[in-house]
């Protein structure tokens, strides 16, 4: 019984630490070729051309204009050149998107 209680407590701590890593970041979906220059609503056509040439999908943050690579770019396919709130977590040097909300 005591071991089961300790196991449950350890599991609870692990789950709470994992959820603490989830966060929401705000900014524009852009491409790695244009970066912060593409942080506008009118960047859609240029972005599609850059992606066709091999550029990556990124988020340019609202506050610092930092370029954040997106781990799963398919999650934001319908939101190119939009200002969004991305909920997810950092995985290595990229952000893994769980959900997207257009702002």
N, C-alpha and C positions, 0 to 999 in steps of 0.2 A: 504494500500500500504506500509506504513511504517513497519507494523508488518511482512509483507511478506519479505521485504528487510532484516529485523533483523533475521528472520528465515533462510533465505538463507545464511547470513553471519555466523550464528552459525553453520549451516550445513557444510559450507566450512571449518571452523576452526576444526570441529570434524573430517572431512575426512582427513585433512592434518595431524592432530595428529595421526590418525590411520596409515596412510602411513609412518609416521616417525618411527613407531615401526618395520616396515619390514626391514629386513637386510639379508646380505649374510654372512654365516660362512663357513670356509674352513677346511677340515680335512679328516680323514679316517672313513668309516663306519666300526664299530667293534661291539663286543658284551660286555655286562656288566660283564661277567665272566672274560674276558681277559683284558678289558679296554685298556690302553695305549700300553700294550704288543702286542695287535692285530692291531696296526696302521701300517700295511704293506700290500702289494699286495698279499703276499703269505699266508694270514690268512684265506682264504676262507673255506677250509676244516674244520679247527678247529672251525671256527665261526658257521658253519652249525651244528656241533656236540653240541656246547654249546647252540645254539638256541633250538635244539631238547630237551635238558635237562631243558629248561625253562629260559634261559638267555634273557635279553632284548637287542634290537638293540639300539646302541648309536653312537655318533660321537665323535671322539677324535680330538680336534682342532689342527691345524698345529702349531700355535704360542705358546700356553701355555700347550698343551697336556691335556687340561681339558676334562673330560668325560661329554658329554651333552646327556641327554636322549631325545629320539625322540617321540613326541606325537603321530604321525601317522606312525608307522614303515612300513606299507604297501607301502608308497610312495617311499621307498628306497629298496624294495625287490630285484630288479634287479641289485643293486649296492653294494652288500655285499663285503667287503674287497677292495673297490675302494676308491681312493682319489677323493673327490667331492667338489663341491660348492653347498651348500644348501641355497635356498632363502626361507624365511619365517619369523616367528615371535615367540617370547617366549610366552608360555602359561603356567602359573604357573611355575613349575620347569623344563619344557620340551620345546623343540623346535618343532613348528608345521611347517612341510615342505609344501611349495607351489610348488616349482619346484627343480629339481636336474640336475646338469651338471657335467659330469665326467671330471676330469682334467688330 
